[in-house]
Structure formats: structure tokens, C-alpha cells
Amino acid sequence: MKKLYIILIPTFLLSCAPSKMTLTNEQLISKIQSVAKKYKVGRLGVSAKNFVTGETIQINADSLFPTASVIKVPILVELFYKFNEGKLKKDTLINLDDSLKYGGSGVLQYFYDGAKLKLIDVAVLMIILSDNTATNLVLDRFADEHDAKLDAVNNRMKSLGLNNTKILNKLMSFKTKKNTPESLKFGVGYTTPNDMVKLLELLANGKIISPEVSAEIINIMKNNQDYEMMKRYLPEKVTVANKTGSIDRMKADIGIVYSQCATYAVAIFCDQLSEVSYAVDNSGHLAVAEISKLIFDYFTKGNCK
């Protein structure tokens, strides 16, 4: 028994010891940039914050990037403010007429004319399946005029300290798209990696309305069905509350990662990709996935399986 005891102690200590391959912050950034180069990412933006240690990772973190469907998280946040203020109700029934359907991602465009859904269920589809029709149905509840709908989201983001986040149009709504330099450049909206991490941190700290409401928003994001980017190479036991965004030459994923070894927020934007592709293994998806895994291993010291 004495020999067995002597053998077990070093084994246990070894399993809990920090990885010998621990990188410095600068080395990690170099590796991330190498991934971007490998996948021919023209513009890379990364922001991450470890909620335990406070350490951050920053690459072009204050630069503006197209949001694509990442903007649906700010829309969801504004919706819950409307619920909290009593201006909207979760169980309000939405009548889905054919005239209200939009293309792109999502399933509501395939529902039969006249289908009825609760507003909260429409919001869930907006996040977990990135449903464009659902997104516009939510936006339509914010105001009567198009610009006022957008202003509801934009003013809320400013009030939260997100000064570089703006929605510019409804999703896949070409009739309402404005011929302005920012609309032509960014499409549906723009943001920065740092703005998105700030919003995620507010949620994680229970500061969006209340801890209970923040948790409800996070739980919706935890059910995101997209595994092609941030979650792709992370261990199955790790919980991620995220939202992806994808347009022709831009892929992005933002989220909160919960593991036994670390909890952190991360926003990864890969813009000006060399190819236009929506395939599962396109270069943008793979770049975001590999960068996500590098950050996970860095924050968990390579010891969290």
C-alpha cells in the first residue's frame, strides 16, 4: 500500500499542474494571426475577456466590422427591455402572413400562411436558428416607422455604453436599405469586437435589467444550434451561449464560454475573406473555430477537457 500511495500522489499533481506549453499573451496573438493568414482572412478582429482573471485578448478590437446576424443579440436585449417596461408581452400572438416572410436563414419563411406564434417563441427562433423573418417580426414590434424600429435598438446600445454598435436595416429587406456609405459598406449593421464582449459581460454579470432577465437571455443563447464556428472544436461538456453571423466574405461568432476551468466572453470577426462560401468547411468557419480553440486552451491552460 505504501508503494501505491507514492505512485498516486505525483500522478494527481501532474494532472492538475499548469501545462508546460502555456503561451504568453503575445505568443497567443501570434498564433491567432497565423491562423488568419492560413485561411486568408483579410481583416481579423478579436476580443476576449477571462471573467476570473480579468485578462484580455485584443486584436483590432475597436475596429468596425459588419455584424450580419450578430446584431440579433442587441435586438434580443432591446426586446427584453420592452418586456420589462410593459410595452410588449411575451405571450402576444404574432400572425405570420406570407407578406411578412424574408429569405436567408431560418424556418419561418417555410411556414404556412397565417401561422400564429408567441412573440417570445419568435425571439427564440431569431437566436437559435438565426431566423431572419423572426428578427424582422421582433423589430416590427418596436415602432411603426422603419427608422424608429432601428433607433430603439441603437439608442439602447448607446445607453449601455456600446457606442460603436448600430443596426442599419431590417434583415434581407432590400426595399428599406438606404444608399448611404455605411449601409453600402456594412450591410445590416456594424459593431466592434470590444462592444460585443462588453454586452456579453453585462449579461454574464446580470446587469441587463436584472440577474434573472440576463440569465433568461443567456439561456436562449445557450440553445443556439450553430456548431460550425466557435463551438466546433470545444469539448462537448463545455457550455457556450453564442450567436453567429455570416455574410459573403465575413464570418463572426460571439459568446460566453462556461467551463470548469474558466469562464470568458469572446468575439471573433473574420472579414474580407478570399472566398464567398456558405459551406460547412469554408475558410471563415474554420478560422473562427481554430481561433476559438486557441483562446479556450489559453484561458484554461490546456487542462480542461
Secondary structure, DSSP 8 states (H G I E B T S, - for coil): -HHHHHHHHHHHHHHHS--TT---HHHHHHHHHHHHHHTTEEEEEEEEEETTT--EEEESTTS-EE-GGGGHHHHHHHHHHHHHTTSS-TT-EEEE-GGG---SS-SGGGS-TTEEEEHHHHHHHHHHS--HHHHHHHHHTT-SSHHHHHHHHHHHHHHTT-TT-EE-S-TT-TTS---SHHHHHHTTEEE-HHHHHHHHHHHHTT-SS-HHHHHHHHHHHHT----SSTTTTS-TT-EEEEEEEEETTEEEEEEEEE-SS-EEEEEEEEEEESS---STT-HHHHHHHHHHHHHHHHHTTT---
